[in-house]
Amino acid sequence: MFFKKFYELLNILEYLILYLSYFINMILDFLNLFITSFIAPTIAFIGTMVVAGISIYHNRKTTKENRKFIERNDLVERKKEIEKKINEFYIPLRSHLEQSKTLFKIFMKDKPNDFRTLTYLLNPAQEYGESKIVVELNENDKSLLEIIINIGEKIENLINEKGWLIGHDIEFVEHYQPSEGYKHINYDKDLNLINLLISHIIAIRLAFKGQIKGQINKFEGFVFPNEINSKITKKIEALKQEIKVLELQIENTVK
């Protein structure tokens, strides 16, 4: 009797184990299906999004760095252009003009206030002031004028060779409008400062050599533009300030 009950209990346990095994297998199959159909694609999607995000971030960072690199190169090139303009044109031009100005001061020490070198060379017999002074150049005057004219030729060559560096600097490419202190001089109205300077250099050289004479009214608009020295100095200072601004901008592109 005991063994019979025992075998029946074993059979019941066997059935329970089978049912439990079947139930566990069903759970495992469900979990496997769940992982395969939902979790795995979700993980794959999240992974794809992470990779895409990293790629977008990297591309944006690269694009930003490229923009900064291009911007920095543009700024550096602009700085080089300005330095070239200053060092190869404006500073040499100012040096020649200051040298000429110094010699001209010596030349003018014993001349009447209304004396104009170009118009005098065109007509040395003209009279100045109420005293009707007639100027006669001595050998020192002629030597000084010769040196001034030689400097003028250097200026002319510099402008011919490097004048393109002026670019769009309005002080020297637009029609010259004399400042208040120079409006009494009858400058030619159709020239800019550089062309007026060149015209003066050529005219005074020809007059000094005696290749043009008389016709003062025709040439009086081409006397030396006295304020060109100060305008060039102001331009050099303005360009130097522009370089300082560019240097700050260049520093900001590497931060």
Buried (B, 14 or more C-beta within 10 A) or exposed (E): EEEEEEEEEEEEEEEEEEEEEEEEEEEEEEEEEEEEEEEEEEEEEEEEEEEEEEEEEEEEEEEEEEEBEEBBEBBBEBBEEBBEBBEBBBEBBBBBBBBBBEBBEEBBEEBBEEBBBBBBBBEEEBEBEEEEEEBEBEEEBEEBBEBBBEBBEBBBEBBEEBBEBBEEBEBBEEEBEBEEEEEEBEBBEEBBBBBBBBBBBBBBBBBBEEEBEEEBEEBBBBBBBBBBBEBBBEBBEEBEEBBEEBEEBBEEBEE
